[in-house]
Amino acid sequence: MMVHMSEEQAFSVSLDHLVNSDEIKRVLIVPRKYARDVRKDIARCLASHILGNVINDDIPEEASDAVSAFTASKEWAEMINATKKNDLMPRFVLGNMLASLFVSLESEDIVDSVSKSMRALRKKVSSFVRTMDILLSVSPANGFNYAVRDAHSELMSYASKYENLIERNDDLELMSGMMRFMESEITERKENKCNADREILTVIDTSESMYGEPELIAKGLSLALTKQMLRHDNDVGIMLFSSDLPVLFPSDGRDMMELLSFRGGNGKPFHNALGMLLEKMRQGLIVNTDLILVSKGTGVINDPNFTRDWESYKTNNDVRVITAVAGGDSACGLTELSDDIVIFSDAAIRGKRGEFAKLTDILSS
């Protein structure tokens, strides 16, 4: 039998879910000047405003006074409007509001302190909304799916990773633009289905040469490729070399967030990655694979023994190596290790040379 909840019951459930989320619990547990019950009442009162309702329960004076200082401001109205963007926003606003509010309540000038924290939070909410909009555009899955939503909610609990995202909105928008450009290259083309039996592994250089635009090109390329391959039931594994992360699959929300939050430019020299890949081929761990090396192309391989072994195991293991040059003009030392080379330089992107279409054609052949 189906049980229908009244509006009051439904509101009670959503309010409890919001106040009792892990993010809010962490804020409420920290010792403060006011008793935990009072802090919980403040959280429930603020949550009721965020959800567009006002609870009828009697609220202690301490709680109602504190909430009034927030809810009467223009900034609060703007933040409430922003919470309608998606179902993560109410929890985000409430968590940040409580964290700043309890500090304000312990200061001498509560009104000024609350006002200052409101202005700062409004800017943060604006940045958060912008980040969510960008994630919607770069998600390889269909729209902003539950996996990405839940991964973002989880990532919010890791301050450093979350700040890496929210502070780099300009970079993320550039990356999103690169993705859209790459995808537009094949919009009107007849898409060949890739061999579902072959693995696709992308290894991204994270050394100093990849700092800045090369990193954005590499991420944009990886996500655009993932989106394209998913249409044919192929997935793309991504290894951020020397980042201590396992192989990522950006089709999964959590892995996409790991890829986006990772800062490039501080990894080991990329020839170390080549040595690691050669060893994996020796061990039979990379077979029947399209191996995409994403690097700016700097450096030269001076060891003929390495080159010989690389070619031998590549052939024996049925590994095809494609170098995608991100932000450079030449594959340099990777040339003799590669079967194909695609160039994603400034000139190539501005000149619309169709490098992404070329890459997808290679993978389809």
PASEBA-723170 format. One record per residue (C-alpha): residue in three letters; residue number from 1; x, y, z. Coordinates in Angstrom, 2 decimals, always signed. Each point is the difference from the previous one (the first is absolute). Example, Ala and Ser with C-alpha at 12.3 -4.5 7.8 and 13.67 -1.06 7.14 Angstrom:
<guvos>
<guvo 'ALA',1,<+12.30,-4.50,+7.80>> <guvo 'SER',2,<+1.37,+3.44,-0.66>> 
</guvos>
This chain:
<guvos>
<guvo 'MET',1,<+0.00,+0.00,+0.00>> <guvo 'MET',2,<+1.38,+3.44,-0.91>> <guvo 'VAL',3,<+0.28,+2.42,+2.93>> <guvo 'HIS',4,<-0.45,+3.68,-0.81>> <guvo 'MET',5,<+1.70,+2.57,+2.22>> <guvo 'SER',6,<-1.55,+3.33,+0.81>> <guvo 'GLU',7,<+1.88,+3.16,-0.98>> <guvo 'GLU',8,<+0.90,+0.50,+3.66>> <guvo 'GLN',9,<+1.42,-3.53,+0.23>> <guvo 'ALA',10,<+1.95,+0.38,-3.23>> <guvo 'PHE',11,<+1.41,+3.31,+1.22>> <guvo 'SER',12,<+0.97,-1.55,+3.32>> <guvo 'VAL',13,<+1.89,-2.79,-1.77>> <guvo 'SER',14,<+1.89,+2.38,-2.30>> <guvo 'LEU',15,<+0.80,+2.35,+2.88>> <guvo 'ASP',16,<+1.39,-2.82,+2.15>> <guvo 'HIS',17,<+2.02,-1.33,-2.95>> <guvo 'LEU',18,<+1.51,+3.44,-0.54>> <guvo 'VAL',19,<+0.85,+0.69,+3.64>> <guvo 'ASN',20,<+1.29,-3.51,+0.65>> <guvo 'SER',21,<+2.30,-0.21,-3.03>> <guvo 'ASP',22,<+3.63,-0.82,+0.78>> <guvo 'GLU',23,<+1.19,+3.48,-0.98>> <guvo 'ILE',24,<-2.39,+1.66,+2.47>> <guvo 'LYS',25,<+0.74,-2.51,+2.76>> <guvo 'ARG',26,<+3.69,+0.86,-0.15>> <guvo 'VAL',27,<-0.81,+3.66,+0.53>> <guvo 'LEU',28,<-2.41,-0.66,+2.86>> <guvo 'ILE',29,<+2.33,-2.35,+1.88>> <guvo 'VAL',30,<+2.79,+2.57,+0.42>> <guvo 'PRO',31,<-0.12,+1.48,+3.55>> <guvo 'ARG',32,<-1.50,+3.49,-0.06>> <guvo 'LYS',33,<-1.18,+2.58,+2.47>> <guvo 'TYR',34,<-3.63,-1.10,-0.36>> <guvo 'ALA',35,<-1.37,-3.37,+0.97>> <guvo 'ARG',36,<-0.27,-2.62,-2.74>> <guvo 'ASP',37,<-3.82,+0.00,+0.26>> <guvo 'VAL',38,<-0.05,+3.72,-0.71>> <guvo 'ARG',39,<+2.35,-0.44,-2.94>> <guvo 'LYS',40,<-2.26,-2.77,-1.33>> <guvo 'ASP',41,<-3.03,+2.30,+0.33>> <guvo 'ILE',42,<+1.84,+2.72,-1.91>> <guvo 'ALA',43,<+0.85,-2.51,-2.72>> <guvo 'ARG',44,<-3.61,-1.17,-0.27>> <guvo 'CYS',45,<-1.30,+3.57,-0.12>> <guvo 'LEU',46,<+2.46,+1.02,-2.73>> <guvo 'ALA',47,<-0.72,-3.21,-1.90>> <guvo 'SER',48,<-3.73,+0.75,+0.05>> <guvo 'HIS',49,<+0.66,+3.40,-1.60>> <guvo 'ILE',50,<+2.26,-1.59,-2.62>> <guvo 'LEU',51,<-2.69,-2.51,-0.93>> <guvo 'GLY',52,<-2.57,+2.76,-0.36>> <guvo 'ASN',53,<-2.01,-0.82,+3.12>> <guvo 'VAL',54,<+0.04,+1.18,+3.58>> <guvo 'ILE',55,<-0.40,-2.59,+2.74>> <guvo 'ASN',56,<-2.72,+0.57,+2.56>> <guvo 'ASP',57,<+1.91,-1.44,+2.95>> <guvo 'ASP',58,<+0.96,+2.37,+2.78>> <guvo 'ILE',59,<+3.56,+1.14,-0.63>> <guvo 'PRO',60,<+2.15,+1.13,+2.93>> <guvo 'GLU',61,<+0.69,+3.73,+0.06>> <guvo 'GLU',62,<+3.73,-0.51,-0.67>> <guvo 'ALA',63,<-0.81,-1.87,-3.18>> <guvo 'SER',64,<-2.67,+2.35,-1.31>> <guvo 'ASP',65,<+2.16,+3.10,+0.63>> <guvo 'ALA',66,<+2.97,-1.53,-1.82>> <guvo 'VAL',67,<-2.13,-1.08,-2.95>> <guvo 'SER',68,<-1.68,+3.40,-0.26>> <guvo 'ALA',69,<+3.38,+1.68,-0.49>> <guvo 'PHE',70,<+0.53,-2.16,-3.09>> <guvo 'THR',71,<-3.42,-0.31,-1.58>> <guvo 'ALA',72,<-0.80,+3.72,-0.08>> <guvo 'SER',73,<+2.85,+0.87,-2.37>> <guvo 'LYS',74,<+0.10,+0.41,-3.78>> <guvo 'GLU',75,<+2.89,-2.49,-0.17>> <guvo 'TRP',76,<-2.16,-2.68,+1.62>> <guvo 'ALA',77,<-2.75,+0.46,-2.59>> <guvo 'GLU',78,<+2.54,-0.41,-2.81>> <guvo 'MET',79,<+1.40,-3.17,+1.56>> <guvo 'ILE',80,<-3.47,-1.47,+0.50>> <guvo 'ASN',81,<-0.66,+0.58,-3.70>> <guvo 'ALA',82,<+3.29,-1.73,-0.86>> <guvo 'THR',83,<-0.98,-3.13,+1.96>> <guvo 'LYS',84,<-2.63,-0.73,-2.66>> <guvo 'LYS',85,<+2.83,-0.81,-2.44>> <guvo 'ASN',86,<+0.44,-3.58,+1.23>> <guvo 'ASP',87,<-0.55,-2.19,+3.02>> <guvo 'LEU',88,<+3.56,+0.43,+1.31>> <guvo 'MET',89,<-0.31,+3.74,+0.46>> <guvo 'PRO',90,<-2.15,+0.02,+3.19>> <guvo 'ARG',91,<+2.50,-2.21,+1.82>> <guvo 'PHE',92,<+2.92,+2.06,-1.24>> <guvo 'VAL',93,<-1.56,+3.29,+1.09>> <guvo 'LEU',94,<-1.12,-1.36,+3.37>> <guvo 'GLY',95,<+3.40,-1.51,+0.80>> <guvo 'ASN',96,<+1.93,+3.15,-0.84>> <guvo 'MET',97,<-2.57,+2.20,+1.69>> <guvo 'LEU',98,<+0.21,-1.93,+3.26>> <guvo 'ALA',99,<+3.80,-0.10,-0.04>> <guvo 'SER',100,<+0.18,+3.80,-0.25>> <guvo 'LEU',101,<-3.01,+0.67,+2.22>> <guvo 'PHE',102,<+1.28,-1.82,+3.08>> <guvo 'VAL',103,<+3.27,+1.90,-0.17>> <guvo 'SER',104,<-1.96,+3.26,-0.36>> <guvo 'LEU',105,<-2.12,-0.79,+3.06>> <guvo 'GLU',106,<+3.15,-0.13,+2.12>> <guvo 'SER',107,<+1.30,+3.38,-1.19>> <guvo 'GLU',108,<-0.69,+3.33,+1.68>> <guvo 'ASP',109,<-1.63,+1.66,-3.00>> <guvo 'ILE',110,<-2.36,-2.66,-1.27>> <guvo 'VAL',111,<-1.80,+2.20,-2.52>> <guvo 'ASP',112,<+3.16,+1.12,-1.81>> <guvo 'SER',113,<+1.48,-3.49,+0.11>> <guvo 'VAL',114,<-3.17,-1.61,-1.37>> <guvo 'SER',115,<-0.24,+2.62,-2.73>> <guvo 'LYS',116,<+3.61,-0.57,-1.04>> <guvo 'SER',117,<-0.42,-3.79,-0.08>> <guvo 'MET',118,<-3.19,+0.40,-2.05>> <guvo 'ARG',119,<+1.80,+2.02,-2.67>> <guvo 'ALA',120,<+2.85,-2.52,-0.14>> <guvo 'LEU',121,<-2.42,-2.94,-0.22>> <guvo 'ARG',122,<-2.00,+1.64,-2.78>> <guvo 'LYS',123,<+3.17,+0.12,-2.12>> <guvo 'LYS',124,<+0.76,-3.61,+0.87>> <guvo 'VAL',125,<-3.52,-1.12,-0.90>> <guvo 'SER',126,<+0.30,+1.82,-3.31>> <guvo 'SER',127,<+3.27,-1.81,-0.72>> <guvo 'PHE',128,<-1.55,-3.30,+1.06>> <guvo 'VAL',129,<-2.95,+0.45,-2.38>> <guvo 'ARG',130,<+2.43,+0.81,-2.80>> <guvo 'THR',131,<+2.00,-3.15,+0.77>> <guvo 'MET',132,<-3.13,-2.14,-0.09>> <guvo 'ASP',133,<-0.99,+1.48,-3.36>> <guvo 'ILE',134,<+3.44,-0.81,-1.42>> <guvo 'LEU',135,<-0.16,-3.56,+1.33>> <guvo 'LEU',136,<-3.32,-0.39,-1.77>> <guvo 'SER',137,<+1.70,+0.85,-3.29>> <guvo 'VAL',138,<+3.05,-2.25,+0.42>> <guvo 'SER',139,<-1.61,-3.11,+1.48>> <guvo 'PRO',140,<+0.60,-2.88,-2.46>> <guvo 'ALA',141,<-3.21,-1.70,+1.09>> <guvo 'ASN',142,<-3.46,+1.10,-1.09>> <guvo 'GLY',143,<-0.49,+3.32,+1.69>> <guvo 'PHE',144,<+0.79,+0.69,+3.62>> <guvo 'ASN',145,<-0.70,-3.55,+1.13>> <guvo 'TYR',146,<-0.29,-1.35,+3.52>> <guvo 'ALA',147,<+3.55,-1.38,-0.05>> <guvo 'VAL',148,<+1.48,+3.46,-0.62>> <guvo 'ARG',149,<-2.36,+1.62,+2.47>> <guvo 'ASP',150,<+0.85,-2.45,+2.76>> <guvo 'ALA',151,<+3.72,+0.24,-0.80>> <guvo 'HIS',152,<-0.15,+3.78,+0.30>> <guvo 'SER',153,<-1.82,-0.30,+3.30>> <guvo 'GLU',154,<+2.73,-2.34,+1.23>> <guvo 'LEU',155,<+2.75,+2.25,-1.27>> <guvo 'MET',156,<-1.43,+2.92,+1.96>> <guvo 'SER',157,<+1.24,-1.72,+3.16>> <guvo 'TYR',158,<+3.60,+0.19,-1.25>> <guvo 'ALA',159,<+0.76,+3.70,+0.28>> <guvo 'SER',160,<+3.21,+0.05,-2.06>> <guvo 'LYS',161,<-1.52,-1.81,-2.99>> <guvo 'TYR',162,<-3.17,+2.03,+0.17>> <guvo 'GLU',163,<+1.94,+3.27,+0.09>> <guvo 'ASN',164,<+2.10,-1.21,-2.96>> <guvo 'LEU',165,<-3.23,-0.15,-1.98>> <guvo 'ILE',166,<-1.76,+3.12,+1.16>> <guvo 'GLU',167,<+3.13,+2.18,-0.29>> <guvo 'ARG',168,<+0.66,-1.12,-3.59>> <guvo 'ASN',169,<-3.33,+0.79,-1.62>> <guvo 'ASP',170,<+1.66,+2.10,-2.71>> <guvo 'ASP',171,<+2.30,-2.91,-0.87>> <guvo 'LEU',172,<-2.88,-2.46,+0.07>> <guvo 'GLU',173,<-2.00,+2.17,-2.38>> <guvo 'LEU',174,<+2.94,+0.10,-2.41>> <guvo 'MET',175,<+0.19,-3.78,+0.23>> <guvo 'SER',176,<-3.74,-0.27,-0.58>> <guvo 'GLY',177,<+0.39,+2.18,-3.09>> <guvo 'MET',178,<+2.75,-2.28,-1.31>> <guvo 'MET',179,<-2.27,-2.99,+0.52>> <guvo 'ARG',180,<-2.82,+1.63,-1.95>> <guvo 'PHE',181,<+2.37,+0.91,-2.80>> <guvo 'MET',182,<+1.37,-3.55,-0.23>> <guvo 'GLU',183,<-3.47,-1.50,-0.01>> <guvo 'SER',184,<-1.13,+2.41,-2.73>> <guvo 'GLU',185,<+2.73,-1.38,-2.29>> <guvo 'ILE',186,<-1.86,-3.29,-0.39>> <guvo 'THR',187,<-3.61,+1.12,+0.34>> <guvo 'GLU',188,<-0.71,-0.32,-3.71>> <guvo 'ARG',189,<+2.27,-2.96,-0.65>> <guvo 'LYS',190,<-1.07,-3.61,-0.35>> <guvo 'GLU',191,<+1.22,-1.55,+3.23>> <guvo 'ASN',192,<+1.77,-3.34,-0.29>> <guvo 'LYS',193,<-0.53,-2.39,+2.85>> <guvo 'CYS',194,<+3.15,-0.82,+1.94>> <guvo 'ASN',195,<+1.07,-3.54,+0.76>> <guvo 'ALA',196,<-1.65,-0.78,+3.34>> <guvo 'ASP',197,<+2.54,-2.77,+0.66>> <guvo 'ARG',198,<+2.91,+2.46,+0.19>> <guvo 'GLU',199,<+0.85,+1.97,+3.11>> <guvo 'ILE',200,<+0.60,+3.74,-0.20>> <guvo 'LEU',201,<+2.52,+1.32,+2.54>> <guvo 'THR',202,<+1.00,+3.68,+0.10>> <guvo 'VAL',203,<+3.17,+0.89,+1.93>> <guvo 'ILE',204,<+0.27,+3.73,+0.76>> <guvo 'ASP',205,<+3.36,+1.64,+0.58>> <guvo 'THR',206,<-0.11,+1.98,+3.28>> <guvo 'SER',207,<+3.55,+1.37,-0.07>> <guvo 'GLU',208,<+0.89,+3.70,+0.12>> <guvo 'SER',209,<-0.38,+0.44,-3.76>> <guvo 'MET',210,<-3.74,-0.75,+0.32>> <guvo 'TYR',211,<-0.73,+2.95,+2.28>> <guvo 'GLY',212,<-2.70,+2.36,-1.26>> <guvo 'GLU',213,<-1.66,-0.42,-3.39>> <guvo 'PRO',214,<+1.50,-3.44,-0.78>> <guvo 'GLU',215,<-1.70,-1.38,+3.12>> <guvo 'LEU',216,<-3.36,+1.48,-1.06>> <guvo 'ILE',217,<+0.37,-1.41,-3.51>> <guvo 'ALA',218,<+0.85,-3.43,+1.44>> <guvo 'LYS',219,<-3.06,-0.02,+2.27>> <guvo 'GLY',220,<-2.32,+1.36,-2.67>> <guvo 'LEU',221,<+1.29,-2.58,-2.48>> <guvo 'SER',222,<-0.43,-2.85,+2.50>> <guvo 'LEU',223,<-3.59,+0.95,+0.85>> <guvo 'ALA',224,<-0.98,+0.62,-3.62>> <guvo 'LEU',225,<+1.49,-3.35,-0.96>> <guvo 'THR',226,<-1.80,-1.75,+2.87>> <guvo 'LYS',227,<-3.32,+1.51,-1.08>> <guvo 'GLN',228,<+0.59,-1.04,-3.60>> <guvo 'MET',229,<+1.07,-3.56,+0.87>> <guvo 'LEU',230,<-2.94,-0.54,+2.36>> <guvo 'ARG',231,<-2.31,+0.37,-2.99>> <guvo 'HIS',232,<+1.51,-3.23,-1.32>> <guvo 'ASP',233,<+0.15,-1.82,+3.35>> <guvo 'ASN',234,<+3.75,+0.64,+0.31>> <guvo 'ASP',235,<+1.38,+1.56,+3.16>> <guvo 'VAL',236,<+3.24,+1.95,+0.40>> <guvo 'GLY',237,<+2.34,-0.71,+2.91>> <guvo 'ILE',238,<+2.18,+2.95,+1.03>> <guvo 'MET',239,<+3.26,-0.13,+1.92>> <guvo 'LEU',240,<+1.32,+3.28,+1.42>> <guvo 'PHE',241,<+3.65,-0.93,+0.15>> <guvo 'SER',242,<+1.70,+0.37,+3.41>> <guvo 'SER',243,<-3.21,+1.24,+1.62>> <guvo 'ASP',244,<-0.37,-3.16,+2.14>> <guvo 'LEU',245,<-3.51,-0.42,-1.36>> <guvo 'PRO',246,<-1.18,-3.32,-1.42>> <guvo 'VAL',247,<-1.24,-0.19,-3.58>> <guvo 'LEU',248,<-2.97,+2.34,-0.22>> <guvo 'PHE',249,<-3.15,-0.49,-2.07>> <guvo 'PRO',250,<-1.55,+3.46,-0.43>> <guvo 'SER',251,<-3.29,-1.61,-1.05>> <guvo 'ASP',252,<-0.32,-0.52,+3.77>> <guvo 'GLY',253,<-0.87,+3.16,+1.93>> <guvo 'ARG',254,<+2.62,-0.43,+2.71>> <guvo 'ASP',255,<+2.80,-0.62,-2.47>> <guvo 'MET',256,<-1.03,+3.01,-2.06>> <guvo 'MET',257,<+0.24,+2.18,+3.10>> <guvo 'GLU',258,<+3.44,-1.44,+0.80>> <guvo 'LEU',259,<+1.17,+0.83,-3.51>> <guvo 'LEU',260,<-1.31,+3.57,+0.15>> <guvo 'SER',261,<+1.28,+0.77,+3.50>> <guvo 'PHE',262,<+3.52,-1.31,-0.64>> <guvo 'ARG',263,<+2.53,+2.77,-0.65>> <guvo 'GLY',264,<+2.59,-0.80,-2.64>> <guvo 'GLY',265,<+3.53,+1.34,-0.33>> <guvo 'ASN',266,<+1.63,-1.67,+3.01>> <guvo 'GLY',267,<+0.44,-3.59,-1.17>> <guvo 'LYS',268,<+3.10,-2.01,-0.86>> <guvo 'PRO',269,<+1.70,+0.16,-3.42>> <guvo 'PHE',270,<-2.11,-1.83,-2.56>> <guvo 'HIS',271,<+2.78,-2.40,-1.00>> <guvo 'ASN',272,<-0.67,-1.63,+3.39>> <guvo 'ALA',273,<-3.54,-0.68,-1.20>> <guvo 'LEU',274,<+1.36,-1.64,-3.14>> <guvo 'GLY',275,<+2.16,-2.30,+2.10>> <guvo 'MET',276,<-3.02,-0.93,+2.11>> <guvo 'LEU',277,<-2.09,-0.71,-3.11>> <guvo 'LEU',278,<+2.74,-2.15,-1.52>> <guvo 'GLU',279,<+0.19,-2.05,+3.20>> <guvo 'LYS',280,<-3.79,-0.49,-0.06>> <guvo 'MET',281,<+0.27,-1.24,-3.58>> <guvo 'ARG',282,<+2.75,-2.44,+1.06>> <guvo 'GLN',283,<-2.31,-1.30,+2.74>> <guvo 'GLY',284,<-2.86,-0.43,-2.44>> <guvo 'LEU',285,<-2.11,+2.63,+1.76>> <guvo 'ILE',286,<-0.42,+2.16,-3.10>> <guvo 'VAL',287,<-1.21,-2.06,-2.95>> <guvo 'ASN',288,<-2.43,+0.57,-2.86>> <guvo 'THR',289,<-0.02,+3.67,+0.93>> <guvo 'ASP',290,<-0.08,+3.40,-1.65>> <guvo 'LEU',291,<+2.48,+1.90,+2.15>> <guvo 'ILE',292,<-0.33,+3.78,-0.24>> <guvo 'LEU',293,<+2.96,+2.01,+1.33>> <guvo 'VAL',294,<-1.00,+3.58,+0.77>> <guvo 'SER',295,<+3.02,+2.27,+0.39>> <guvo 'LYS',296,<+1.34,+3.32,-1.19>> <guvo 'GLY',297,<+2.60,-2.02,-1.88>> <guvo 'THR',298,<+3.16,+1.31,+1.65>> <guvo 'GLY',299,<+2.93,-2.33,+0.63>> <guvo 'VAL',300,<+1.98,-2.47,-2.06>> <guvo 'ILE',301,<+0.42,-3.77,+0.41>> <guvo 'ASN',302,<+3.74,-0.73,-0.28>> <guvo 'ASP',303,<-0.02,-3.69,+0.88>> <guvo 'PRO',304,<-0.13,-2.24,-3.11>> <guvo 'ASN',305,<-0.53,-3.07,+2.21>> <guvo 'PHE',306,<-3.13,+1.57,+1.45>> <guvo 'THR',307,<-1.31,+0.88,-3.44>> <guvo 'ARG',308,<+0.66,-3.54,-1.24>> <guvo 'ASP',309,<-1.74,-1.62,+3.00>> <guvo 'TRP',310,<-2.92,+2.41,-0.26>> <guvo 'GLU',311,<-0.57,-0.87,-3.66>> <guvo 'SER',312,<+0.34,-3.72,+0.66>> <guvo 'TYR',313,<-2.48,-0.18,+2.89>> <guvo 'LYS',314,<-2.35,+2.43,-1.73>> <guvo 'THR',315,<-0.19,-2.34,-2.98>> <guvo 'ASN',316,<-0.21,-3.22,+2.01>> <guvo 'ASN',317,<-2.72,+1.38,+2.30>> <guvo 'ASP',318,<-2.03,+1.54,-2.83>> <guvo 'VAL',319,<+0.36,+3.48,+1.48>> <guvo 'ARG',320,<-0.54,+3.02,-2.21>> <guvo 'VAL',321,<+1.64,+3.21,+1.26>> <guvo 'ILE',322,<-1.47,+3.38,-0.85>> <guvo 'THR',323,<+1.68,+3.17,+1.25>> <guvo 'ALA',324,<-2.30,+2.98,+0.53>> <guvo 'VAL',325,<+2.17,+3.10,+0.28>> <guvo 'ALA',326,<-1.68,+2.45,+2.39>> <guvo 'GLY',327,<+1.07,+3.60,-0.44>> <guvo 'GLY',328,<+3.11,-0.76,-2.05>> <guvo 'ASP',329,<+0.91,-0.25,-3.67>> <guvo 'SER',330,<+1.94,-3.28,-0.10>> <guvo 'ALA',331,<+0.05,-3.42,+1.65>> <guvo 'CYS',332,<+3.83,+0.27,+0.25>> <guvo 'GLY',333,<+1.34,-3.09,+1.77>> <guvo 'LEU',334,<-3.35,-1.77,-0.09>> <guvo 'THR',335,<+0.00,-0.07,-3.81>> <guvo 'GLU',336,<+1.90,-3.27,-0.42>> <guvo 'LEU',337,<-2.07,-1.65,+2.74>> <guvo 'SER',338,<-3.31,+0.85,-1.66>> <guvo 'ASP',339,<-2.08,-1.44,-2.80>> <guvo 'ASP',340,<-1.98,+3.22,-0.44>> <guvo 'ILE',341,<+0.33,+3.60,+1.15>> <guvo 'VAL',342,<-2.70,+2.65,+0.41>> <guvo 'ILE',343,<+0.85,+3.61,+0.83>> <guvo 'PHE',344,<-2.16,+2.10,+2.32>> <guvo 'SER',345,<+2.03,+3.22,-0.13>> <guvo 'ASP',346,<-1.34,+3.57,+0.10>> <guvo 'ALA',347,<+0.42,+0.22,-3.77>> <guvo 'ALA',348,<-1.76,-3.33,-0.57>> <guvo 'ILE',349,<-2.95,+0.98,+2.17>> <guvo 'ARG',350,<-0.32,+3.51,-1.46>> <guvo 'GLY',351,<+0.46,-1.37,-3.50>> <guvo 'LYS',352,<-2.71,-2.63,+0.54>> <guvo 'ARG',353,<+2.18,-2.71,-1.45>> <guvo 'GLY',354,<-2.26,-2.82,+1.13>> <guvo 'GLU',355,<+2.50,-1.74,+2.28>> <guvo 'PHE',356,<-2.70,-1.44,+2.27>> <guvo 'ALA',357,<-1.84,-1.45,-3.01>> <guvo 'LYS',358,<+3.32,-1.45,-1.12>> <guvo 'LEU',359,<+0.49,-1.64,+3.39>> <guvo 'THR',360,<-3.48,-1.57,-0.01>> <guvo 'ASP',361,<+0.60,-1.24,-3.56>> <guvo 'ILE',362,<+3.24,-1.69,+1.15>> <guvo 'LEU',363,<-1.79,-1.69,+2.88>> <guvo 'SER',364,<-2.74,-1.18,-2.38>> <guvo 'SER',365,<+2.41,-1.50,-2.53>> 
</guvos>
